[in-house]
Amino acid sequence: MGKKGYLVLENGKIFEGISFGYKKEVSGEVVFNTGMVGYPESLTDPSYYGQILTFTYPLIGNYGVPPLTHKNNIFDYIESDKIQIRALIVSSYIANNSHWQSKEYFSSWLVSQKVPALDGIDTRTLTKILRTTGVMKGILTFNKPQNNEGLNFYDINKENLAPYVSCKKKMTYGNGKNRILFIDCGVKYNQIKELLKYDTTIIRVPWNYDPFRVLSNLDFDAVFISNGPGDPRNMPETVDTIKEAIKREIPIFGICLGHQLLSLAAGGEIFKLKYGHRGQNQPVVNQIDHKCYITSQNHGFAVSNEHIPPGWFNWFTNLNDDTNEGLHHKILPIFSVQFHPEAAPGPTDTDWLFKYFISKI
């Protein structure tokens, strides 16, 4: 049996479990994901940076870890080059995995990436707490505390997280006719893969790259804004870049954090959700044709429907809580969605949005 570990919430609640990952104390925002599968993709999603992730599905590790192969610096089966979460919380870790592609035990992958994880946690009770009171700060420790006094809880919402997950320099993929300026705020690799299907050249740049400065000389036909972690209000440089792109009427497509950044650039407002949308089963409706889709989502902030800027309209709506899931300009080819059309993991019902974007160039 592994070493005992403890998840301490900022409200004083303590959960005891057994370690099956790396043994170190970490702090982060405790959130939950309702997906049944896709843990390799979820753990490597940069949108989870700074968070302690809880899976509500009880059995995790069943199919091990896929081969960590890559082509052109893009991994085949995971969404970034490393695990992004601070720590993992599960109800039941399955050590004896079974899958024809499995190359490694889940626990050994966590240890090699220095990510702590606890098994045997009452994730049902934990999720109910987060659902009732909202996501909160937590600490995973191996020294049992009597309470939460004197503990240093990390608040991820106080700083800009994009520099931790964005690329550091310009990178290029493909050699197609449609040149896409890809603003990397913490991209999932499958977004790049989807865009490369449509005769594109992807010019991936850091979150604070200014393509409109005098010495840039960067030629592109459209702008794509990726997903990423944290509060978009901490990224004024990116918002300013998007404002200039809107002013120049350049086609723009944003996903997740990119959706929120576009909304701010257009003059909208965002707010923090009580417990967010994290999973692969979120229903949305297209407000144009009223078609419904099941989507993959991972976000803790949302665009305010009460503050849609003039000249724009609410494109998609979440059918669970009526929150905004998409924004579209009434005239210009500029739009964004809160969900993940690239899936990875999850349904691909809305992957047509990539083709729609290319058609606007």
SVG drawing of the C-alpha trace seen along z (x, -y; Angstrom):
<svg xmlns="http://www.w3.org/2000/svg" viewBox="-34 -50 46 56">
<polyline fill="none" stroke="black" stroke-width="0.4" points="0.0,0.0 1.2,-3.5 1.8,-6.4 -1.2,-8.2 -1.9,-11.7 -4.4,-14.4 -6.4,-16.9 -7.1,-20.0 -9.7,-22.4 -9.7,-26.1 -13.0,-25.6 -11.3,-23.2 -12.5,-19.9 -9.8,-17.2 -9.9,-14.1 -7.6,-11.1 -6.3,-8.9 -3.4,-6.8 -0.7,-8.2 -0.1,-6.7 1.9,-9.6 4.9,-11.7 5.2,-12.6 5.4,-16.3 3.1,-19.0 1.2,-21.2 -1.5,-23.8 -4.0,-24.8 -7.6,-25.3 -9.7,-22.1 -12.0,-21.4 -13.9,-18.3 -14.3,-16.7 -17.3,-14.6 -15.8,-12.7 -15.6,-8.9 -12.6,-8.5 -9.8,-10.7 -7.6,-11.1 -4.3,-11.3 -5.7,-14.2 -7.3,-15.9 -4.1,-15.8 -2.1,-17.3 -4.6,-20.1 -2.9,-23.4 -6.2,-24.8 -5.9,-22.8 -2.6,-24.5 -2.6,-25.4 -5.5,-23.1 -6.0,-20.0 -8.2,-17.8 -10.9,-15.5 -12.4,-12.9 -16.0,-12.1 -15.9,-8.8 -14.7,-6.3 -12.3,-4.1 -9.1,-5.8 -6.1,-4.2 -7.9,-1.3 -6.1,-1.7 -2.7,-2.9 -0.8,-5.5 -0.6,-5.7 2.7,-5.9 4.3,-9.4 5.1,-9.6 5.1,-12.8 5.4,-14.2 6.8,-17.7 6.8,-18.4 3.1,-17.6 2.3,-14.6 0.0,-11.9 -2.1,-11.0 -1.7,-13.8 -2.5,-17.5 0.8,-19.1 4.3,-18.1 3.7,-17.3 1.1,-16.8 -0.3,-20.3 -2.4,-19.7 -1.0,-20.4 -2.3,-17.1 -4.9,-14.4 -7.7,-13.1 -9.6,-9.8 -11.9,-7.4 -10.3,-4.2 -7.0,-3.9 -6.7,-0.8 -3.1,0.4 -3.6,3.4 -4.3,1.6 -5.4,3.3 -5.1,1.7 -3.2,2.7 -1.6,-0.7 -0.6,-1.1 3.1,-1.7 3.3,-2.6 1.4,-2.4 -0.5,-5.5 1.2,-5.8 4.7,-5.6 3.8,-8.4 2.6,-10.6 5.8,-9.9 8.1,-10.6 6.2,-13.9 6.4,-14.7 2.7,-15.0 1.1,-13.9 -2.1,-11.8 -4.4,-10.4 -6.6,-7.3 -9.4,-6.3 -10.9,-9.7 -14.7,-10.1 -15.0,-12.0 -18.8,-12.0 -18.7,-14.0 -15.9,-16.2 -17.8,-17.0 -21.0,-17.8 -19.0,-20.3 -17.5,-22.0 -20.9,-22.0 -22.6,-23.6 -20.0,-26.1 -18.1,-26.5 -14.5,-25.6 -12.0,-26.5 -8.3,-26.4 -6.8,-23.2 -3.5,-21.7 -2.4,-18.1 0.0,-17.2 1.6,-14.1 1.6,-15.5 -1.9,-15.3 -2.9,-18.8 -5.5,-19.3 -7.1,-22.1 -6.3,-24.6 -4.7,-27.2 -1.2,-28.3 -1.4,-26.6 -0.4,-28.6 -3.2,-28.2 -2.3,-29.2 -4.8,-31.4 -4.4,-30.9 -6.7,-33.8 -4.3,-36.5 -1.8,-36.1 -1.5,-35.6 -1.0,-31.9 -0.4,-32.1 3.4,-32.6 3.6,-29.2 2.0,-27.3 2.5,-29.3 5.3,-28.7 8.4,-30.9 9.1,-31.6 7.5,-31.6 6.9,-28.1 5.5,-27.1 3.5,-24.0 2.4,-23.0 2.9,-24.8 -0.6,-25.5 -2.1,-28.6 -4.1,-29.8 -1.7,-31.4 -3.1,-31.4 -1.6,-33.5 -2.1,-31.1 -2.0,-32.9 -0.9,-30.2 -2.4,-30.9 -2.0,-27.3 -3.0,-25.3 -4.2,-21.8 -2.3,-20.1 -5.5,-18.8 -6.5,-22.3 -3.3,-22.6 -4.0,-19.1 -7.6,-20.1 -6.5,-23.4 -3.8,-21.6 -6.5,-19.5 -7.5,-22.6 -4.4,-23.5 -3.0,-25.9 0.3,-27.2 0.1,-27.6 2.2,-30.4 2.2,-29.7 3.2,-32.7 3.4,-33.4 0.4,-34.8 1.9,-38.3 3.3,-38.5 2.3,-41.7 2.0,-40.9 1.1,-44.5 4.3,-46.2 6.4,-48.0 9.2,-45.4 7.0,-42.3 6.6,-41.9 4.5,-38.8 2.1,-37.9 -1.1,-36.1 -4.7,-35.8 -6.6,-35.0 -6.1,-34.9 -6.8,-31.9 -6.9,-32.3 -6.3,-29.1 -7.6,-27.8 -5.6,-28.3 -5.7,-28.6 -6.7,-31.4 -8.6,-34.7 -8.4,-36.5 -8.6,-39.8 -5.0,-39.3 -4.0,-39.3 -4.3,-42.9 -1.6,-42.5 -3.5,-39.7 -6.7,-41.7 -5.0,-44.7 -3.8,-42.5 -7.3,-41.1 -8.7,-44.6 -6.3,-45.6 -7.2,-42.5 -10.9,-43.3 -10.2,-46.9 -8.5,-45.6 -11.5,-43.2 -9.2,-40.1 -11.1,-36.8 -10.8,-35.5 -11.7,-32.3 -11.3,-31.8 -11.8,-28.7 -12.4,-28.6 -10.0,-31.2 -9.8,-32.6 -13.5,-33.1 -13.3,-35.1 -10.4,-37.2 -12.3,-38.0 -15.3,-39.0 -13.2,-41.4 -11.6,-42.8 -15.1,-43.4 -16.3,-45.2 -18.0,-42.4 -17.7,-41.2 -16.9,-37.9 -17.5,-36.4 -16.3,-33.4 -18.6,-30.4 -19.5,-28.7 -17.9,-25.4 -17.2,-25.6 -17.9,-23.3 -15.4,-20.4 -16.3,-17.2 -17.3,-15.7 -21.1,-15.9 -22.1,-19.5 -25.1,-20.2 -25.2,-23.5 -27.7,-24.9 -26.9,-26.9 -29.1,-30.1 -29.1,-30.4 -30.5,-27.1 -31.4,-25.7 -29.4,-22.5 -28.1,-20.9 -24.6,-19.5 -22.8,-17.6 -19.5,-19.2 -16.3,-18.8 -15.6,-21.7 -13.0,-22.9 -13.5,-26.4 -14.1,-28.3 -15.1,-31.6 -17.9,-32.6 -19.0,-35.5 -21.9,-37.5 -25.0,-37.3 -26.2,-40.5 -23.2,-42.4 -23.0,-41.2 -21.4,-44.2 -23.3,-46.0 -22.8,-44.5 -22.4,-41.0 -24.8,-38.2 -25.0,-35.1 -24.1,-32.2 -24.4,-29.2 -26.1,-28.7 -25.4,-26.0 -28.6,-24.0 -27.7,-23.1 -27.4,-26.7 -28.1,-29.0 -24.6,-30.5 -23.0,-31.9 -21.1,-29.3 -20.4,-31.4 -20.1,-34.9 -20.4,-36.0 -20.0,-39.4 -23.2,-40.3 -21.2,-41.3 -17.5,-40.5 -16.0,-36.9 -15.1,-37.1 -16.4,-34.5 -15.6,-32.3 -16.9,-29.4 -16.5,-28.5 -16.5,-24.7 -13.8,-22.6 -14.7,-21.6 -11.4,-19.7 -12.6,-17.4 -9.5,-15.4 -11.2,-14.0 -14.9,-14.0 -17.4,-14.2 -16.6,-15.7 -20.1,-17.0 -18.8,-20.6 -15.5,-19.9 -17.3,-21.6 -16.3,-24.9 -12.8,-24.6 -14.0,-24.2 -16.4,-27.2 -13.4,-29.3 -11.3,-28.4 -14.3,-29.3 -14.3,-32.8 -10.7,-33.5"/>
</svg>
